[in-house]
């Protein structure tokens, strides 16, 4: 009898607990329906604290410069997926994550594109190029110290093709990844047939690279020039270094 009574009490307590849980969930859901956005918090990630866009730019973009504010709006009326789509429409943003918190804030973690080179065009504005060959606008906040690239090959392009231009993209990335070449090569010229010349910082020599093939081999030959040939000659003696021939380094005064 005692066991039966104890079981009944346990069932009753369990039922009351379940009812309480259902009530709390219902209460919370109802509260969520009336909770309003407390504010927007934007965090830029993936760089060295020098970005091409500011958190306020992101906020201004998604709120139409404050004309369509999210702050004070019912959270139930704000679709986070739509906010994310709006952020990704910003040309300087590569990816983002949008989520809410218990304080009613909308948090945006956005990763801006990182520049690998600056594309100079004869006609139209300059652009930065990212790791995949995409172009994105310059920034009013920050000028990146990257290699300058120009030439007829870029004049009618809005981006490089990841497949057709994989060789050129790999060359640019190889220079960017190497501390010495990234500092030494100041300018790249790319002709319409994709033939490449460099300007260097040391001695201001013109380097004739040829097409963007055998990248590792050609850069090794150029390093031979710096380590073995240049130290034995008068500074600035050579005006042109041609490394596009196989197994040859041709230096011209």
VEXDREN-2710 file (C-alpha; in Angstrom, 1 decimal):
% VEXDREN-2710
k/r/px/py/pz
1/UNK/0.0/0.0/0.0
2/UNK/2.8/2.3/0.9
3/UNK/4.6/1.6/-2.3
4/UNK/1.4/2.3/-4.3
5/UNK/0.9/5.6/-2.5
6/UNK/4.5/6.6/-3.1
7/UNK/4.2/5.8/-6.8
8/UNK/1.0/7.9/-7.0
9/UNK/2.9/10.8/-5.3
10/UNK/5.8/10.4/-7.7
11/UNK/3.4/10.4/-10.7
12/UNK/1.7/13.6/-9.4
13/UNK/5.0/15.3/-8.9
14/UNK/6.2/14.3/-12.3
15/UNK/3.0/15.6/-13.8
16/UNK/3.3/18.9/-12.0
17/UNK/6.9/19.2/-13.1
18/UNK/5.9/18.5/-16.7
19/UNK/3.1/21.1/-16.5
20/UNK/5.6/23.6/-15.1
21/UNK/8.0/23.0/-17.9
22/UNK/5.3/23.4/-20.5
23/UNK/4.2/26.6/-18.8
24/UNK/7.8/28.0/-18.8
25/UNK/8.2/27.1/-22.5
26/UNK/4.9/28.7/-23.3
27/UNK/5.8/31.8/-21.2
28/UNK/9.2/32.1/-22.9
29/UNK/7.8/31.7/-26.4
30/UNK/5.2/34.4/-25.6
31/UNK/8.0/36.6/-24.2
32/UNK/10.0/36.1/-27.4
33/UNK/6.9/37.3/-29.4
34/UNK/7.0/40.6/-27.5
35/UNK/10.8/41.0/-27.2
36/UNK/12.4/43.8/-29.2
37/UNK/15.8/44.2/-30.7
38/UNK/18.1/45.9/-28.3
39/UNK/20.8/46.7/-30.9
40/UNK/23.2/45.5/-33.6
41/UNK/26.7/44.4/-32.7
42/UNK/29.2/44.0/-35.6
43/UNK/32.5/42.2/-35.3
44/UNK/35.0/42.1/-38.2
45/UNK/37.2/39.0/-38.2
46/UNK/40.1/37.5/-40.2
47/UNK/42.4/40.5/-40.5
48/UNK/45.1/42.4/-38.7
49/UNK/42.7/45.1/-37.4
50/UNK/43.1/47.0/-40.6
51/UNK/39.9/46.4/-42.7
52/UNK/38.5/47.9/-45.8
53/UNK/35.1/48.5/-44.1
54/UNK/34.0/49.5/-40.6
55/UNK/31.4/48.0/-38.3
56/UNK/29.3/51.2/-38.7
57/UNK/29.4/50.7/-42.5
58/UNK/27.8/47.3/-42.1
59/UNK/25.2/48.7/-39.7
60/UNK/24.4/51.6/-42.1
61/UNK/24.1/49.3/-45.0
62/UNK/21.6/46.9/-43.5
63/UNK/19.5/49.7/-42.0
64/UNK/19.6/51.9/-45.1
65/UNK/21.6/54.5/-43.1
66/UNK/19.2/54.4/-40.2
67/UNK/16.0/54.7/-42.4
68/UNK/15.1/51.1/-41.7
69/UNK/16.3/50.6/-38.1
70/UNK/16.3/47.1/-36.5
71/UNK/16.7/48.4/-33.0
72/UNK/13.3/48.5/-31.3
73/UNK/11.8/46.2/-33.8
74/UNK/10.1/43.0/-32.6
75/UNK/12.6/40.1/-32.8
76/UNK/9.9/37.9/-34.2
77/UNK/9.7/40.2/-37.2
78/UNK/13.4/40.0/-37.9
79/UNK/14.6/37.1/-40.1
80/UNK/18.3/36.5/-39.3
81/UNK/18.7/34.8/-42.7
82/UNK/17.6/37.9/-44.5
83/UNK/20.0/40.0/-42.4
84/UNK/22.8/37.7/-43.4
85/UNK/21.9/38.0/-47.1
86/UNK/22.0/41.8/-46.8
87/UNK/25.4/41.7/-45.2
88/UNK/26.7/39.4/-48.0
89/UNK/25.6/42.0/-50.6
90/UNK/28.3/44.3/-49.3
91/UNK/31.1/43.8/-51.9
92/UNK/33.9/43.9/-49.4
93/UNK/32.4/41.1/-47.3
94/UNK/33.5/37.5/-48.0
95/UNK/31.4/35.7/-45.4
96/UNK/29.3/36.3/-42.3
97/UNK/27.4/34.8/-39.4
98/UNK/24.3/36.4/-37.9
99/UNK/22.8/35.3/-34.5
100/UNK/20.8/36.7/-31.6
101/UNK/21.6/36.6/-27.9
102/UNK/19.6/36.7/-24.6
103/UNK/20.0/40.4/-24.4
104/UNK/18.0/40.9/-27.6
105/UNK/21.0/42.0/-29.7
106/UNK/21.6/40.9/-33.3
107/UNK/25.3/39.9/-33.6
108/UNK/27.1/40.0/-36.9
109/UNK/30.5/38.4/-37.4
110/UNK/31.7/39.4/-40.8
111/UNK/34.9/38.4/-42.6
112/UNK/36.1/41.0/-45.2
113/UNK/38.0/40.1/-48.2
114/UNK/41.8/40.3/-47.9
115/UNK/43.7/41.9/-50.7
116/UNK/46.5/40.1/-52.6
117/UNK/47.1/42.8/-55.2
118/UNK/45.8/46.2/-56.5
119/UNK/44.6/46.2/-60.1
120/UNK/45.3/49.6/-61.8
121/UNK/43.1/50.2/-64.9
122/UNK/43.6/52.9/-67.6
123/UNK/39.8/53.4/-67.7
124/UNK/37.7/53.0/-64.7
125/UNK/38.4/52.7/-61.0
126/UNK/41.1/50.6/-59.4
127/UNK/40.2/47.3/-57.5
128/UNK/41.8/45.0/-55.1
129/UNK/42.1/41.3/-56.0
130/UNK/41.4/38.5/-53.5
131/UNK/42.9/35.0/-53.2
132/UNK/40.5/33.6/-55.8
133/UNK/41.0/36.2/-58.4
134/UNK/37.8/38.2/-57.5
135/UNK/37.9/42.0/-57.6
136/UNK/36.5/44.2/-54.8
137/UNK/36.4/48.0/-54.3
138/UNK/39.0/50.1/-52.6
139/UNK/38.4/51.3/-49.1
140/UNK/38.1/54.9/-47.8
141/UNK/39.7/53.8/-44.5
142/UNK/42.8/51.9/-45.5
143/UNK/45.2/51.5/-48.4
144/UNK/46.8/48.0/-48.5
145/UNK/50.5/47.6/-49.1
146/UNK/50.2/45.1/-51.9
147/UNK/51.8/44.6/-55.3
148/UNK/50.4/46.9/-58.0
149/UNK/49.3/45.2/-61.3
150/UNK/48.4/46.8/-64.6
151/UNK/48.3/46.0/-68.3
152/UNK/46.0/45.3/-71.2
153/UNK/45.1/41.9/-69.8
154/UNK/42.9/43.5/-67.1
155/UNK/41.3/46.3/-69.0
156/UNK/38.0/44.5/-69.8
157/UNK/37.9/42.2/-66.8
158/UNK/35.7/42.4/-63.7
159/UNK/37.5/39.4/-62.2
160/UNK/40.0/36.7/-63.1
161/UNK/38.7/33.3/-64.1
162/UNK/39.6/30.7/-61.4
163/UNK/40.2/28.1/-64.1
164/UNK/41.5/30.0/-67.1
165/UNK/43.6/32.3/-65.0
166/UNK/44.7/29.8/-62.4
167/UNK/48.4/30.2/-63.5
168/UNK/48.3/34.0/-63.1
169/UNK/46.5/33.7/-59.7
170/UNK/49.1/31.2/-58.5
171/UNK/51.9/33.5/-59.4
172/UNK/50.3/36.4/-57.5
173/UNK/49.7/34.2/-54.5
174/UNK/53.3/32.8/-54.7
175/UNK/54.7/36.4/-54.5
176/UNK/52.4/37.3/-51.7
177/UNK/53.3/34.2/-49.7
178/UNK/57.0/34.8/-49.9
179/UNK/58.3/37.6/-47.6
180/UNK/61.2/38.5/-49.8
181/UNK/59.4/38.6/-53.1
182/UNK/56.4/40.4/-51.5
183/UNK/58.7/43.2/-50.5
184/UNK/61.0/43.2/-53.5
185/UNK/58.5/43.1/-56.4
186/UNK/56.7/46.4/-56.5
187/UNK/54.9/46.3/-59.9
188/UNK/53.6/43.7/-62.3
189/UNK/52.7/44.3/-65.9
190/UNK/50.5/41.8/-67.8
191/UNK/50.2/42.2/-71.6
192/UNK/47.2/41.0/-73.5
193/UNK/48.9/37.6/-74.3
194/UNK/49.6/37.2/-70.5
195/UNK/53.3/37.9/-70.9
196/UNK/54.6/39.3/-67.6
197/UNK/57.2/41.9/-66.6
198/UNK/58.1/43.0/-63.0
199/UNK/59.6/46.1/-61.5
200/UNK/61.8/45.6/-58.4
201/UNK/62.6/47.8/-55.5
202/UNK/66.3/46.9/-55.4
203/UNK/68.0/48.5/-58.4
204/UNK/64.7/49.3/-60.1
205/UNK/65.3/46.5/-62.6
206/UNK/62.8/45.3/-65.2
207/UNK/62.4/41.5/-64.8
208/UNK/61.0/39.8/-67.9
209/UNK/59.2/36.8/-66.5
210/UNK/57.3/35.6/-69.6
211/UNK/54.1/33.7/-69.2
212/UNK/53.0/32.6/-65.7
213/UNK/54.4/29.0/-66.0
214/UNK/57.3/27.2/-64.2
215/UNK/56.7/29.7/-61.4
216/UNK/59.0/28.0/-58.9
217/UNK/61.8/27.5/-61.4
218/UNK/61.8/31.1/-62.6
219/UNK/61.7/32.6/-59.1
220/UNK/64.6/30.3/-58.2
221/UNK/66.6/31.7/-61.2
222/UNK/65.8/35.3/-60.1
223/UNK/67.0/34.4/-56.6
224/UNK/70.3/33.2/-58.1
225/UNK/70.7/36.6/-59.7
226/UNK/70.2/38.4/-56.3
227/UNK/72.5/36.0/-54.4
228/UNK/75.3/35.3/-56.9
229/UNK/75.3/37.8/-59.8
230/UNK/74.2/41.1/-58.3
231/UNK/76.8/41.1/-55.4
232/UNK/79.6/40.9/-57.9
233/UNK/78.5/43.8/-60.1
234/UNK/78.2/47.5/-59.6
235/UNK/74.9/48.5/-58.0
236/UNK/72.3/49.3/-60.7
237/UNK/74.5/48.1/-63.6
238/UNK/71.7/45.9/-65.0
239/UNK/68.5/47.5/-66.2
240/UNK/66.9/44.3/-67.4
241/UNK/66.9/40.6/-66.2
242/UNK/65.3/38.1/-68.5
243/UNK/64.4/34.8/-66.8
244/UNK/61.8/33.4/-69.2
245/UNK/64.3/31.3/-71.1
246/UNK/64.8/27.8/-69.8
247/UNK/68.0/27.3/-67.7
248/UNK/69.1/30.9/-68.6
249/UNK/69.4/34.2/-66.9
250/UNK/70.0/37.0/-69.4
251/UNK/71.1/40.3/-68.0
252/UNK/71.2/43.6/-70.0
253/UNK/72.7/46.9/-69.2
END
